[in-house]
Amino acid sequence: MPRRNHETNSYQDFVGHLTFKSRSNKESEKPSPETDAELLKLFKELVPQDKFGEVAVTTALPEFRAKYNAAIQAGDLEAFLSEFLGQDEPLSSIYVARSNPDSLTSPADLRIVNNHQPERLRDLESKLEIMLKAIDESSVSEAVKGLYRQKVAATRQFIATALELGQPGFTREQQSSASWSRLLDMEKTAQTGEVTMPYEDAALTILENNTEAQAVYPNVLEPLDTIWKLSEKEKAAFQYETLNENTLTLTPEQGKKLFEIILERVDLADWVVEWSSSSAIDVNAPAKKISFPQTRELSGDDIAYVIAHELIHVLRGVNGAKQSASILESGMDDYLATEEGLATLSEMIVGQPFGHRRQALFAARYWAVAQALKVEFDPTTQEKRAKYTMQEIFDKLVEFNISVKDATEIVWRISRGTSLKRKVVDVEIERETVAVAETFTKDSVYFVGQMMMFNVFKEIMPLLEGENVKGVIKDAGSFSDRVLARIGRAIVKEQVSEQDDTTVQDRAEVYAFLVKLGREALLGILQYFIPGKMTLEAAYDPEWLSVLQRDSLTQYRKIFTAKE
C-alpha cells in the first residue's frame, strides 16, 4: 500500500517521496525483463482479435430496436417480447454483427460472424493447447505467464458459454468464477439467499437523491479556459474566436479537434481521431485511434469531464505498450473495473461534484444490473425465474428521475447480447452454485470502479496528522475544493485561519493554491495506476511490481498543459 508522507512542503517533493511497499529503491538499476513479443504474436495468430468474445460484436437491428423502445416506453415490453420471441424468431432477426457501421456485409463483418460459429470455436479450443505449451516454455516472468494463462482460461470459458447459449452469448465479464466473485457480494448473497452486489445501497442512495441538477458549466468557454487553458496556437487551430458565452455546445468538428489538440499535448502524433456513426466515443489503444461520433456535440460538462475520462483509456494503453508485457496495451483479463474507476475518478479530480448526472447515470446502470440478476422461485412452474422484468426496472429508473431516453438505453444495454428470454443460469462461484438471470453486466463496472478506486484514494491521499478521512470527505464520492485544500495543506503543513493578518484576497489566493496543490497530488497518485491496462490487484502484487517499468511513461498531468 502507498504510504503517506508528512515531511514535504511542495507537490514535487510529495510525489518524489510517495513510495509503495514491495518496490525497490534501486528499481531502475535492475535488468530489463524478457519481453512477451513471441507470446503476444502467437496469441494474436491463434485467437481472433477483431471483436472476439465480446457482446460488442452485435448490435440490434434498427427495426427491432425501434419496436423495443416503443414497447418499453408504452409499458408493454413483456407483451411485445412474448409475442416476438414466441414466434421462434432466430437471434439473427434481433442482432447483426457490428464492424463497419456503413457496410454490415463487409468482409470484416463476415470474419467476425465466422469466428463465432461453433466449428470455429471448437477449432480454437484445440489450438489453445498450443498456446499453453508456449507459455510454459517461455522465458518471461511468472507474472506475465500468469497473465496469458488467464487470457486462455477466459477464452475457454467464453467458448463454453457461447456453445451452450448460442450466439450472441454472455460477455467477457461473465466468463470466469473469479469475475463473478468480484461482481457479487458472496457473503450477503449466502446470508439473504438473493443475488446481491456490494454497492447496491450506495447506488440506491445516489438514485433516491437524484434531481435534475443544473450543469456545472453552462457554456463551453468556461471549461476551455479554466481546465484546458488553450494556448494561442491551440485556439487558432480550434477556431476559438467563434465561441462566446452563449455557445452551449461544441460542434462535432470542434469536439473532434479538441481531442486532437489534447493528444498533441502528450506527443501522440501516431494516434488519430476518426469519425464514427456510433453514439459513443470509443478508444482503441492497440489501433491507436479514438472514434468520435459524427453527430456528437459536447456540452460544457462534457468538455470538462469526458475528455479527462477518455484520456485515461488512451494513456493506460500507451504506457502498457511500453512494458515488457506489452499485452498490457490491450489489457489484463478483468482490468475494466479498475480502468473505468480511474477514468471516473479523473472526472472527480477535475471538479465533478457529488451526485452529478454522469455519476447518477453510472449508479443507475449498476442498480439496474443488480436488479436484473436477481431470481425467485415460481410456485406455478416450480422453477426459478427472473425476479424483476425489464419493464419493472425501467419504470423504477424513471421514478428515480432518470430520463426516459436514458432509462430505455440502460435497460437495453443490460439486455443486449442475451436471448431476451430472461433465462436463469447456474454459475459456479467459490465452490458455490448461484442462480442468476441472464444479464449483460458490463455497465456495472463504471460504478464498481468508481467506488473501488475512490476508497483506495481515500486511503492514500495525504492529510494532516490527526485528521480523519471520514471527517474530511462527507460525500459518498467527491473531491470538493474543501477536500483538495485539506490535501494541499497537508503537503505544505500550513494552516490558514480566520485570525491570520492576511487580507481576504490573500487568503483566497492561498486557498486557491492549496486546492491546486491538492489536485496535483491526486493526479500524482493517479499516475501510479496507469502504467498499463492492469487490475488494481496487480498494482500491489510484488510479482508485477518487479516487472513493471515506470521510467519514460507518458504523464497524465501533461494533458492539462498547453503547447505553445
NURODREN-591383 format. One line per field, with one value per residue (C-alpha): x, y, z. Coordinates in pm, whole numbers. Example, Ala and Ser with C-alpha at 12.3 -4.5 7.8 and 13.67 -1.06 7.14 Angstrom:
BEGIN
x [1230  1367]
y [-450  -106]
z [780  714]
***
This chain:
BEGIN
x [0  115  248  165  448  406  758  728  640  579  397  722  859  536  539  910  861  543  665  496  568  739  913  1289  1470  1707  1430  1574  1903  1754  1799  1514  1288  1228  953  642  681  675  385  187  247  131  -174  -281  -232  -443  -718  -917  -854  -1145  -1431  -1386  -1551  -1741  -2109  -2000  -1975  -2351  -2591  -2968  -3129  -3273  -3628  -3624  -3473  -3738  -4016  -3840  -3805  -4168  -4290  -4094  -4189  -4555  -4529  -4581  -4231  -4313  -4612  -4405  -4119  -4356  -4520  -4196  -3996  -4293  -4272  -3936  -3764  -3391  -3144  -3047  -3383  -3271  -2895  -2646  -2267  -2114  -1791  -1818  -2148  -2176  -2147  -2274  -2193  -1826  -1552  -1471  -1830  -1818  -1493  -1645  -1952  -1746  -1507  -1802  -1951  -1950  -1698  -1454  -1495  -1423  -1119  -991  -1041  -798  -546  -533  -326  -50  -69  -47  261  428  352  512  824  860  1139  918  842  583  366  349  291  3  -149  -151  -290  -577  -636  -652  -887  -1117  -1124  -1210  -1489  -1632  -1624  -1809  -2075  -2116  -2157  -2416  -2627  -2572  -2483  -2460  -2369  -2273  -1990  -1631  -1736  -1933  -1673  -1492  -1569  -1324  -1505  -1842  -1691  -1579  -1916  -2125  -2122  -2097  -2131  -2453  -2579  -2533  -2697  -3004  -3039  -3070  -2807  -2659  -2395  -2165  -2253  -2631  -2700  -2458  -2611  -2962  -2866  -2749  -3062  -3301  -3140  -3118  -3264  -3247  -2938  -2803  -2486  -2162  -2055  -2346  -2138  -1828  -1590  -1557  -1416  -1198  -1049  -1030  -946  -785  -638  -574  -264  -295  -173  -430  -705  -626  -644  -965  -1141  -1182  -1276  -1612  -1720  -1887  -2071  -2389  -2225  -2378  -2212  -1918  -1996  -1880  -1596  -1483  -1513  -1302  -1042  -1027  -938  -666  -523  -511  -339  -76  -7  111  307  82  129  72  -282  -581  -929  -1167  -1538  -1781  -2152  -2180  -2330  -2037  -1675  -1453  -1081  -893  -541  -387  -516  -405  -733  -1027  -1362  -1567  -1939  -2031  -2334  -2184  -2195  -2001  -2163  -1960  -1968  -1868  -1568  -1462  -1520  -1547  -1206  -1039  -1218  -1124  -757  -721  -808  -561  -264  -309  -286  9  201  106  271  599  605  785  435  315  -20  -98  -172  -498  -547  -534  -841  -1093  -898  -1204  -1339  -1003  -976  -1328  -1284  -971  -1143  -1442  -1209  -1028  -1359  -1396  -1038  -1102  -1404  -1708  -1937  -2106  -2437  -2351  -2566  -2285  -2246  -2623  -2613  -2336  -2530  -2844  -2662  -2518  -2851  -3026  -2772  -2817  -3194  -3176  -2957  -3194  -3406  -3701  -3891  -4201  -4461  -4659  -4380  -4179  -3874  -3655  -3731  -3605  -3738  -3789  -3898  -3710  -4027  -4031  -3665  -3734  -4032  -3828  -3544  -3788  -3914  -3553  -3557  -3354  -3478  -3697  -3426  -3152  -3371  -3458  -3090  -2989  -3243  -3142  -2773  -2823  -3028  -2817  -2640  -2876  -3165  -3406  -3594  -3452  -3317  -3187  -2833  -2639  -2292  -2015  -1862  -1619  -1741  -2097  -2371  -2551  -2854  -2864  -3092  -2906  -2787  -2520  -2321  -2050  -2218  -2179  -1802  -1827  -1983  -1785  -1464  -1570  -1641  -1338  -1085  -1238  -1189  -827  -759  -910  -656  -363  -428  -217  -387  -252  -182  -498  -735  -991  -1076  -1446  -1442  -1278  -1487  -1853  -1990  -2005  -1782  -1645  -1319  -1457  -1236  -1254  -1110  -841  -740  -703  -476  -274  -246  -114  160  278  191  41  -281  -495  -723  -968  -734  -448  -334  -363  -628  -936  -771  -454  -650  -840  -511  -367  -683  -671  -306  -389  -674  -438  -175  -429  -547  -190  -122  -421  -303  33  -138  -349  -30  79  -212  -171  143  -85  -430  -397  -611  -594  -466  -173  -76  1  133  509  550  411  593  918  816  664  885  776  1053  965  592  356  236  -137  -98  54  -292  -360  -51  -93  164  278]
y [0  357  537  895  1137  1443  1586  1752  2110  2103  1893  1780  1669  1489  1289  1224  1082  889  531  197  -123  -401  -154  -141  190  63  -45  145  -46  -393  -567  -536  -844  -1057  -919  -1110  -1040  -1405  -1495  -1195  -1278  -1639  -1531  -1292  -1562  -1816  -1600  -1369  -1007  -835  -809  -1168  -1277  -953  -878  -565  -799  -746  -459  -457  -432  -81  -202  -434  -170  84  -158  -247  120  197  -103  -27  340  239  -9  -310  -459  -801  -846  -738  -978  -1263  -1229  -1171  -1449  -1683  -1692  -1871  -1587  -1656  -1424  -1303  -1124  -922  -885  -822  -837  -495  -385  -126  50  177  -168  -451  -703  -607  -874  -769  -842  -1183  -1265  -1169  -1383  -1678  -1662  -1712  -2013  -2341  -2516  -2226  -2210  -2582  -2549  -2259  -2464  -2728  -2464  -2313  -2614  -2481  -2150  -2313  -2512  -2196  -2018  -2297  -2296  -1916  -1735  -1443  -1383  -1588  -1277  -1241  -1615  -1588  -1308  -1522  -1824  -1601  -1496  -1861  -1950  -1658  -1757  -2115  -2001  -1780  -2070  -2295  -2031  -1944  -2310  -2360  -2049  -1987  -1652  -1397  -1514  -1356  -1109  -1126  -1002  -1324  -1577  -1679  -1769  -1501  -1227  -1338  -1341  -980  -879  -1019  -984  -1356  -1323  -1125  -1345  -1650  -1478  -1350  -1622  -1349  -1239  -920  -681  -497  -135  -163  56  327  329  343  639  838  749  833  1178  1230  1554  1743  1939  2226  2176  2277  2461  2640  2721  2591  2880  2824  2468  2556  2848  2705  2339  2307  2660  2658  2835  3095  2838  2585  2847  2928  2562  2524  2835  2960  3309  3177  3093  3318  3298  3194  2894  2596  2311  2242  2112  1757  1908  2121  1830  1609  1886  1931  1564  1604  1901  1706  1412  1654  1770  1419  1373  1110  1210  849  848  950  1075  938  978  713  654  520  734  686  800  492  445  162  165  -117  56  397  568  747  709  1027  1024  1233  1374  1420  1773  1841  2044  2241  1949  1707  1925  1920  1555  1333  1427  1366  1028  909  1011  758  487  635  664  327  175  392  309  -59  -84  28  -262  -592  -742  -538  -716  -457  -229  -422  -525  -795  -1008  -824  -496  -295  -210  -61  132  271  354  556  725  817  934  1160  1338  1392  1520  1792  1905  1689  1730  1453  1348  1484  1348  1126  972  921  751  514  440  372  126  -54  -69  -195  -477  -574  -598  -780  -1057  -1143  -1460  -1600  -1926  -1954  -2161  -2222  -2377  -2492  -2336  -2031  -1717  -1362  -1165  -841  -782  -531  -323  -303  -197  71  208  234  414  676  716  794  1090  907  1040  815  818  714  456  299  282  138  -143  -231  -225  -479  -698  -682  -997  -1220  -1431  -1166  -1457  -1382  -1735  -1840  -1975  -2153  -2009  -2176  -1918  -2004  -2366  -2244  -2262  -1931  -1884  -1558  -1427  -1366  -1007  -808  -690  -478  -149  -221  -171  208  235  -59  107  446  314  83  342  622  407  343  713  791  555  706  1080  1288  1451  1626  1403  1352  1429  1160  1074  1039  1379  1539  1364  1384  1290  932  1015  1363  1559  1904  2214  2184  1832  1934  2225  1986  1765  2067  2190  1851  1879  2226  2182  2530  2631  2915  3056  3341  3514  3549  3905  3834  4014  3840  3845  3690  3414  3348  3316  3081  2870  2852  2747  2471  2348  2336  2156  1902  1836  1790  1546  1334  1342  1216  925  862  826  533  328  391  202  -21  -171  -372  -461  -294  -619  -624  -271  -408  -751  -784  -1003  -733  -458  -631  -645  -302  -15  339  538  717  666  930  1151  1207  1559  1669  1674  1992  2179  2370  2356  2698]
z [0  -59  246  334  386  605  583  243  153  -220  -477  -639  -302  -225  -547  -511  -163  -243  -202  -224  -41  -231  -462  -465  -430  -700  -930  -1225  -1191  -1235  -1572  -1819  -1810  -2117  -2338  -2434  -2806  -2915  -2687  -2799  -3166  -3114  -2913  -3188  -3450  -3262  -3110  -3341  -3245  -3417  -3162  -3049  -2727  -2672  -2695  -2883  -3180  -3212  -3234  -3257  -3597  -3623  -3691  -3388  -3161  -3265  -3171  -2846  -2748  -2831  -2632  -2315  -2319  -2359  -2070  -2299  -2323  -2181  -2412  -2712  -2632  -2553  -2891  -3082  -2919  -2919  -3297  -3257  -3436  -3467  -3297  -3644  -3653  -3347  -3379  -3655  -3646  -3597  -3758  -4029  -3948  -4304  -4459  -4245  -4517  -4534  -4523  -4167  -4061  -4224  -4045  -3712  -3770  -3894  -3598  -3364  -3541  -3339  -3566  -3542  -3165  -3127  -3351  -3140  -2823  -2953  -3064  -2716  -2608  -2834  -2652  -2309  -2413  -2545  -2217  -2014  -2230  -2241  -2055  -1948  -1580  -1395  -1363  -1741  -1785  -1541  -1747  -2061  -1873  -1758  -2118  -2224  -1938  -2021  -2389  -2299  -2071  -2344  -2589  -2343  -2277  -2644  -2743  -2470  -2526  -2895  -3044  -2912  -2566  -2239  -2217  -2104  -1763  -1718  -1818  -1504  -1146  -1035  -1225  -1087  -740  -783  -921  -635  -258  -190  186  166  -118  106  404  220  -39  -304  -555  -410  -540  -296  -380  -424  -120  -237  -586  -439  -217  -519  -717  -434  -412  -786  -915  -1240  -1130  -1336  -1535  -1368  -1685  -1859  -2167  -2346  -2275  -1902  -1911  -2210  -2017  -1664  -1727  -2068  -2091  -2464  -2592  -2868  -3117  -2998  -3004  -3365  -3467  -3270  -3407  -3052  -3174  -3299  -2942  -2687  -2354  -2534  -2703  -2525  -2719  -2945  -3291  -3371  -3576  -3281  -3039  -3265  -3298  -2919  -2876  -3139  -2950  -2623  -2796  -2930  -2574  -2483  -2808  -2961  -3324  -3434  -3289  -3499  -3415  -3675  -3740  -3624  -3678  -3323  -3045  -2806  -2805  -2823  -2754  -2927  -2784  -2994  -3309  -3175  -3253  -3095  -3270  -3240  -3329  -3632  -3451  -3102  -2965  -2645  -2367  -2115  -1871  -2148  -2228  -1863  -1778  -2087  -2224  -1886  -1874  -2222  -2187  -1905  -2158  -2404  -2167  -2000  -2346  -2448  -2131  -2150  -2490  -2327  -2081  -2120  -2104  -2399  -2391  -2121  -2416  -2465  -2104  -1840  -1801  -1579  -1591  -1687  -1339  -1240  -1564  -1559  -1192  -1267  -1560  -1344  -1068  -1315  -1371  -997  -965  -1225  -1024  -1091  -785  -592  -747  -1094  -1374  -1501  -1154  -1130  -1469  -1357  -1036  -1241  -1466  -1165  -982  -1297  -1339  -971  -1009  -1342  -1197  -912  -928  -735  -714  -932  -741  -1061  -1268  -965  -1127  -1074  -1274  -1303  -1005  -1195  -1551  -1762  -1772  -1392  -1387  -1649  -1457  -1138  -1313  -1440  -1081  -987  -1230  -1492  -1825  -2039  -2307  -2063  -1886  -2222  -2315  -1976  -1995  -2348  -2257  -1978  -2213  -2529  -2631  -2434  -2564  -2419  -2260  -1913  -1874  -1533  -1542  -1266  -1214  -1013  -777  -498  -498  -465  -727  -769  -993  -1193  -1464  -1790  -1790  -1970  -1668  -1829  -1742  -1370  -1394  -1408  -1063  -922  -1037  -907  -557  -551  -664  -457  -147  -249  -297  42  199  7  -2  238  537  842  1139  1339  1052  981  620  701  863  562  296  386  45  -82  -375  -424  -418  -342  -327  52  36  -214  9  304  94  -18  339  448  189  284  655  672  841  709  978  1003  1254  1008  933  562  362  226  -118  25  194  -128  -316  -53  -63  -443  -422  -173  -393  -692  -486  -365  -719  -844  -560  -663  -1025  -900  -725  -1036  -1240  -1024  -1152  -1526  -1636  -1842  -1860  -1541  -1242  -902  -753  -995  -892  -544  -648  -570  -878  -1104  -922  -1015  -1382  -1443  -1551  -1469  -1638  -1961  -1919  -2052  -1769  -1737  -1598  -1933  -2087  -1887  -2015  -2338  -2616  -2732]
***
